Amino acid sequence: MTRRRSHPHLRTNRPSPRRRRTPAGSGDGPGAGWAAKATGLCTFLALAAAVVAQYLGLWKDLFGHPGPPPSASAPSAPARSTAVCGHADGDVVLEPVGKPSRSAAHVVATVSCVLAPGDHLSWVVRKVTGTAADPHVHWTLRWDLDEGPGRYTYDAVLRTTDPGSKREVSVVLMDGGTYRNVKQTRDPQTNYVAMPSPAPVVSNSVLITTPR
């Protein structure tokens, strides 16, 4: 039996083939699948956030949330400033300023209405003399409050009045004809005028007493 001899020079020493490793981050293999899924999820979340933000902005616009204030707009006037004087209570409100001194007292009027053409808002002082059984009412017409809505100050001079004497300060509203007629009744010695009855008072009254 003949044994087959091997021939070393005919043996081929070829290396066994190795599997190529897929580098991290390449487009093949399971890692690439997870990366694609993560990218898609992030894109979806970004789109959802944008939609929610846009919806919330539209919601604010619809339901009146205040936007940015105008850069150079003047403050709006009070709603009552367009009302004509004499048509509502509280058009003219008086408040004393501190306590009267022996020489003076001060009253502030807040006007929240506009005058009709030809009308006059005027300070008046009402003083009662005589006795309880026989009182005498005297009116003194002072200056006008004719510059529209705002605050006006009346300064009462008390240095020439008797200690303990009293007077009431208020504001009257008269049309042009009544105003002229009242001014014509002024007594040059006392400055008293004859007011219509009832007097057209459109404010509260502030009592001023001369300190003793």
matplotlib code that plots the C-alpha trace (Angstrom):
import matplotlib.pyplot as plt

x = [0.0, 1.5, 1.3, 0.6, 3.5, 2.8, 4.5, 5.3, 6.1, 2.6, 0.9, -0.8, -0.5, -3.5, -4.7, -8.3, -10.7, -11.7, -15.0, -14.7, -15.8, -18.2, -16.8, -18.9, -21.0, -21.2, -24.4, -24.5, -25.2, -27.5, -25.9, -27.0, -30.6, -30.6, -29.1, -31.7, -34.5, -33.0, -32.8, -36.3, -37.5, -35.7, -37.2, -40.7, -40.2, -38.9, -41.9, -44.3, -42.8, -43.1, -46.7, -47.5, -45.7, -47.6, -50.9, -50.1, -49.3, -52.6, -54.5, -53.0, -54.0, -57.5, -58.2, -56.8, -53.5, -51.7, -49.1, -46.1, -47.1, -46.9, -43.6, -44.9, -48.6, -50.1, -52.1, -55.8, -58.2, -60.7, -63.9, -65.9, -63.8, -66.0, -69.2, -70.8, -70.8, -74.2, -75.4, -74.0, -73.2, -69.6, -68.6, -66.9, -65.6, -64.1, -61.6, -60.0, -56.2, -55.1, -56.6, -57.4, -54.9, -55.7, -54.7, -55.9, -57.6, -57.3, -59.7, -59.0, -61.7, -61.3, -63.3, -64.0, -66.3, -66.2, -68.2, -70.8, -70.2, -71.1, -71.4, -69.4, -68.1, -67.4, -66.3, -68.9, -68.8, -72.0, -72.1, -75.1, -75.5, -78.3, -80.0, -81.5, -85.0, -84.0, -81.0, -79.5, -77.7, -75.0, -73.2, -69.9, -69.0, -65.3, -63.3, -64.0, -62.8, -62.7, -59.7, -61.4, -61.0, -58.3, -57.6, -58.2, -57.2, -59.2, -57.4, -59.7, -58.3, -59.2, -57.0, -59.8, -62.6, -63.7, -62.5, -65.2, -66.9, -68.0, -68.5, -69.1, -67.2, -68.8, -68.9, -71.9, -72.7, -74.4, -75.1, -73.9, -77.1, -77.4, -73.8, -74.0, -77.1, -75.6, -72.4, -74.6, -76.1, -72.8, -72.8, -69.7, -69.3, -69.7, -69.2, -72.3, -74.4, -77.9, -77.9, -80.8, -83.0, -82.2, -78.5, -77.1, -74.5, -72.8, -70.3, -70.2, -69.6, -66.6, -67.2, -64.4, -64.2, -61.8, -59.6, -59.9]
y = [0.0, 3.2, 6.2, 9.5, 11.9, 15.4, 18.2, 21.1, 23.4, 23.0, 23.9, 27.4, 29.3, 31.7, 33.5, 32.8, 35.6, 37.9, 39.7, 43.5, 45.4, 48.2, 51.4, 53.3, 55.9, 54.4, 53.9, 50.1, 47.9, 48.2, 51.5, 53.3, 52.2, 53.7, 56.9, 57.3, 56.7, 59.3, 61.9, 61.3, 61.5, 64.8, 66.2, 65.3, 66.8, 70.1, 70.3, 69.6, 72.3, 74.8, 73.9, 74.3, 77.7, 79.0, 77.8, 79.5, 82.8, 82.6, 81.8, 85.0, 87.1, 85.8, 86.3, 89.8, 89.4, 92.7, 93.2, 95.5, 99.1, 101.8, 103.6, 107.2, 107.2, 109.6, 108.3, 107.8, 110.2, 108.9, 107.6, 110.2, 113.1, 113.1, 113.6, 117.0, 118.7, 118.6, 115.2, 112.9, 112.9, 113.3, 115.5, 117.8, 116.5, 118.8, 117.9, 120.0, 120.2, 119.9, 122.0, 125.7, 128.1, 131.5, 133.0, 130.6, 127.4, 125.4, 123.2, 121.1, 120.4, 117.4, 118.0, 114.9, 116.4, 119.0, 122.2, 122.6, 125.7, 128.9, 127.2, 128.2, 126.2, 128.7, 128.6, 130.1, 130.8, 130.5, 132.3, 132.4, 135.3, 136.4, 134.0, 130.6, 132.2, 134.8, 133.5, 135.5, 133.6, 135.3, 134.1, 135.3, 134.4, 133.5, 132.5, 129.9, 126.3, 126.5, 124.6, 121.2, 118.0, 118.3, 119.6, 123.1, 124.8, 127.4, 129.5, 131.0, 134.0, 133.9, 136.5, 139.1, 136.8, 136.4, 133.4, 130.7, 132.1, 129.6, 129.4, 126.7, 126.4, 124.7, 124.8, 125.9, 125.3, 128.1, 128.8, 132.0, 134.0, 133.0, 133.7, 137.2, 138.0, 136.8, 138.9, 141.9, 141.6, 141.9, 144.3, 146.5, 146.8, 143.2, 141.3, 139.3, 138.2, 137.0, 133.3, 131.5, 129.4, 126.6, 127.4, 125.3, 123.5, 120.5, 119.5, 118.6, 121.4, 121.9, 123.7, 126.0, 127.3, 130.1, 128.7, 130.5]
z = [0.0, -1.2, 1.3, -0.3, 0.4, 1.2, -0.6, 1.7, -1.1, -2.4, 1.0, 0.9, 4.2, 3.7, 6.8, 7.8, 6.9, 9.7, 10.1, 9.8, 12.8, 12.2, 13.7, 16.2, 14.7, 11.3, 9.5, 10.0, 12.9, 16.0, 17.2, 14.0, 14.6, 18.1, 16.9, 14.2, 16.7, 19.1, 16.4, 15.4, 19.0, 19.5, 16.3, 17.4, 20.8, 19.3, 16.9, 19.8, 21.9, 19.1, 18.6, 22.3, 22.5, 19.5, 21.0, 24.3, 22.6, 20.6, 23.9, 25.5, 22.5, 22.5, 26.2, 26.6, 28.4, 28.3, 25.7, 25.8, 26.7, 24.0, 24.0, 24.1, 24.8, 27.2, 30.2, 29.4, 31.0, 33.5, 32.1, 33.9, 32.5, 29.4, 31.5, 31.5, 34.9, 36.7, 35.4, 38.1, 41.8, 42.7, 39.8, 42.3, 45.6, 48.3, 51.0, 53.7, 53.7, 57.3, 60.1, 59.9, 61.5, 62.9, 59.6, 56.9, 55.9, 52.7, 50.7, 47.6, 44.9, 42.6, 39.4, 37.3, 34.6, 31.8, 31.5, 28.9, 26.7, 28.6, 32.1, 35.1, 38.1, 41.0, 44.6, 47.0, 50.7, 52.7, 56.1, 58.5, 60.8, 63.2, 65.5, 65.2, 65.2, 62.6, 60.5, 57.7, 54.9, 53.0, 49.9, 48.6, 45.0, 44.5, 41.5, 38.8, 38.4, 34.6, 33.4, 33.1, 35.2, 37.8, 41.3, 42.5, 45.8, 47.7, 50.3, 52.9, 54.8, 58.4, 60.0, 59.7, 61.1, 64.6, 66.6, 66.6, 63.5, 60.9, 57.2, 54.6, 51.3, 48.3, 44.5, 42.4, 38.7, 36.8, 33.1, 31.5, 32.1, 35.8, 36.4, 35.0, 37.0, 40.2, 39.7, 39.1, 42.6, 44.4, 47.3, 46.9, 50.7, 51.8, 48.5, 49.2, 46.3, 45.9, 44.9, 43.3, 45.6, 45.9, 45.3, 42.4, 44.6, 42.9, 45.6, 49.2, 51.7, 54.0, 57.2, 58.3, 61.9, 62.9, 65.7, 69.1]

ax = plt.figure().add_subplot(projection="3d")
ax.plot(x, y, z, "-o")
ax.set_aspect("equal")
plt.show()
